[in-house]
């Protein structure tokens, strides 16, 4: 009953209340981001949601748009500033996702929405992550966050979706607050941002270079079709 009806009601109520109560903080953060990193203050990215349906996820911007002489974006570690690191360390960059929750793209608790270029590497079992609405936080996030291995994170996600209850969600939310307050496991050790799943598979020799490139082409095709559908008003 909770998973079918109560969870969505809980998401709507909690996200709407949070957006109202946190509106002064959201406005202040937007001003600070514009001052420190420039415009736009919101970063958006297309992610796969429930049943692999794509949606646009919103975050506060945490990196600059600095480019090289050829016009290509510099590596993440060169575009990350101390201010951006603080945003990520406190998870304040995630607050705009409350709008995604209110819209129904996301839930407060669920498997984190990965990149499309991650999803194309999922095996049949891992693809079951997409059977439920992705979350702002989840079981994997309170058990290591970005410092957990990819397979371990997916195992936590699959364990969560086996039985979704209000008690479990409230426990995850409480432990998330505690985890964030201590600023634990924000980034992968030795990296500014988490390594893509496909890159990890390639580095572990679990996929060949040819397979990796083919999957990247597949991901670009999926994204291209989604963007064209939005342009055409579908």
C-alpha positions in Angstrom: 0.0 0.0 0.0 2.8 2.5 0.9 4.8 1.7 -2.2 1.8 2.1 -4.5 0.1 5.2 -2.9 1.7 6.4 0.3 5.3 6.9 -1.1 4.2 9.4 -3.8 2.0 11.3 -1.3 4.9 11.4 1.1 7.2 12.7 -1.7 4.8 15.5 -2.7 4.2 16.6 0.9 7.8 16.5 2.0 9.3 18.1 -1.2 6.7 20.9 -1.3 7.2 21.7 2.4 11.0 21.6 1.9 10.9 24.0 -1.1 8.9 26.5 0.9 10.9 26.3 4.1 14.2 26.3 2.3 13.4 29.0 -0.3 15.5 31.7 1.5 18.5 29.3 1.5 17.9 28.4 -2.2 17.9 32.1 -3.2 21.0 32.8 -1.2 22.8 29.8 -2.7 21.8 30.9 -6.2 23.3 34.4 -5.5 26.5 32.9 -4.1 26.8 30.5 -7.1 26.3 33.3 -9.6 28.9 35.4 -7.8 31.5 32.6 -7.5 30.9 30.5 -10.6 28.8 32.7 -12.9 25.6 31.9 -14.8 23.7 29.7 -15.1 23.4 28.8 -11.5 21.4 25.6 -12.3 23.1 22.6 -13.9 20.8 20.1 -15.6 21.5 16.7 -17.0 19.4 14.0 -18.7 19.1 10.9 -16.5 17.1 7.6 -16.8 14.2 7.2 -14.4 11.6 4.6 -13.7 11.1 2.2 -16.6 14.1 3.8 -18.3 12.1 7.0 -19.1 14.5 9.9 -19.4 14.1 13.1 -17.5 16.1 16.3 -16.8 17.7 16.3 -13.4 18.5 19.7 -11.8 21.4 20.6 -9.5 23.1 23.7 -8.4 26.2 24.3 -10.5 29.5 23.4 -8.7 32.1 23.7 -11.5 33.2 26.5 -13.8 32.9 26.4 -17.6 36.6 26.9 -18.2 37.8 25.5 -21.6 41.0 24.8 -23.4 42.3 26.6 -26.5 40.2 24.3 -28.7 37.0 25.1 -26.9 36.7 21.8 -25.0 35.9 21.8 -21.3 38.8 21.3 -19.0 38.9 18.1 -16.8 36.7 18.2 -13.8 39.5 18.6 -11.3 40.6 21.8 -13.1 37.1 23.3 -13.1 36.3 22.4 -9.5 36.7 25.3 -7.1 36.9 25.4 -3.3 33.4 26.9 -3.3 32.1 24.0 -5.5 33.8 21.4 -3.2 32.0 22.9 -0.3 28.7 22.7 -2.1 29.2 19.1 -2.8 30.6 18.3 0.7 27.4 19.6 2.2 25.2 18.2 -0.5 23.6 21.6 -1.0 24.1 21.2 -4.8 21.4 18.5 -4.6 18.7 20.8 -3.3 17.1 21.6 -6.7 16.3 17.9 -7.1 13.4 18.7 -4.7 11.7 20.1 -7.8 12.3 16.8 -9.6 10.7 15.0 -6.6 7.6 17.3 -6.6 7.2 16.7 -10.4 7.4 13.0 -9.9 10.7 12.4 -11.8 12.3 11.3 -8.5 11.5 10.1 -5.0 13.1 11.2 -1.8 14.4 7.6 -1.3 15.4 5.2 -4.1 18.3 4.2 -6.3 20.3 7.2 -7.4 19.6 8.1 -11.0 22.7 7.3 -13.0 23.9 8.7 -16.3 22.6 7.3 -19.5 26.1 6.3 -20.4 26.1 4.2 -17.2 22.7 2.6 -17.8 23.8 1.2 -21.2 26.3 -1.0 -19.4 23.8 -2.5 -16.9 23.3 -6.2 -17.1 19.8 -7.7 -16.8 19.8 -7.8 -13.0 21.2 -4.3 -12.6 18.5 -3.0 -15.0 15.9 -3.8 -12.4 17.1 -0.5 -10.6 15.0 1.2 -13.2 11.8 -0.6 -12.0 11.3 2.0 -9.4 11.5 5.8 -9.2 15.1 7.0 -8.6 15.8 8.8 -5.3 17.6 11.8 -3.8 19.1 9.3 -1.4 19.1 5.6 -1.0 20.4 2.5 0.8 23.7 2.8 -1.2 24.2 6.4 -0.1 24.1 5.5 3.6 26.5 2.6 3.1 29.6 4.3 1.6 28.1 6.7 -1.0 30.7 7.3 -3.7 33.4 5.3 -2.0 31.5 2.1 -2.4 32.3 0.0 -5.4 29.9 0.0 -8.3 28.8 -3.6 -7.8 28.3 -3.0 -4.1 26.2 0.1 -4.8 24.0 -1.8 -7.2 23.6 -4.6 -4.7 22.2 -2.1 -2.1 19.9 -0.6 -4.7 18.5 -4.1 -5.6 18.1 -5.0 -2.0 16.2 -1.8 -1.4 13.6 -2.4 -4.1 12.8 -5.9 -2.8 10.5 -4.4 -0.1 9.8 -0.7 0.1 8.3 0.5 3.4 7.8 3.8 5.2 9.9 2.7 8.1 12.8 1.8 5.8 12.5 5.2 4.0 12.4 7.2 7.2 15.5 5.3 8.5 17.4 6.0 5.3 16.5 9.7 5.4 17.6 10.0 9.1 20.9 8.2 8.3 21.4 10.4 5.3 21.1 13.6 7.4 23.7 12.1 9.8 26.0 11.1 6.9 25.8 14.5 5.2 26.3 16.4 8.5 29.6 14.5 8.9 30.5 15.1 5.2 31.5 11.5 4.7 32.2 9.7 1.4 31.4 12.7 -0.8 33.8 11.9 -3.7 35.6 8.8 -4.8 39.0 8.5 -3.2 41.6 10.3 -5.4 38.9 11.8 -7.7 37.0 15.0 -7.8 33.9 13.3 -9.3 32.7 9.7 -9.3 34.1 7.4 -12.1 31.5 6.4 -14.7 30.4 2.8 -14.6 31.6 2.2 -18.1 35.0 3.6 -17.4 35.2 1.4 -14.3 34.3 -1.7 -16.3 36.9 -0.8 -18.9 39.6 -0.2 -16.3 38.8 -3.5 -14.7 39.0 -5.2 -18.1 35.4 -6.3 -17.8 34.6 -4.9 -21.2 36.8 -4.4 -24.3 37.7 -1.1 -25.8 35.4 -1.9 -28.8 32.5 -2.8 -26.5 33.1 0.4 -24.5 33.0 2.6 -27.7 29.9 0.8 -29.0 28.1 1.5 -25.7 29.1 5.1 -25.8 27.6 5.4 -29.3 24.4 3.8 -28.0 24.2 6.3 -25.1 24.6 9.2 -27.5 21.9 7.8 -29.7 19.5 7.5 -26.8 20.2 11.1 -25.7 19.9 12.4 -29.2 16.5 10.7 -29.7 15.2 12.2 -26.4 16.4 15.7 -27.2 14.8 15.5 -30.7 11.5 14.4 -29.2 11.5 17.4 -26.8 12.3 19.8 -29.7 9.4 18.3 -31.7 7.1 18.6 -28.7 6.5 14.9 -28.2 
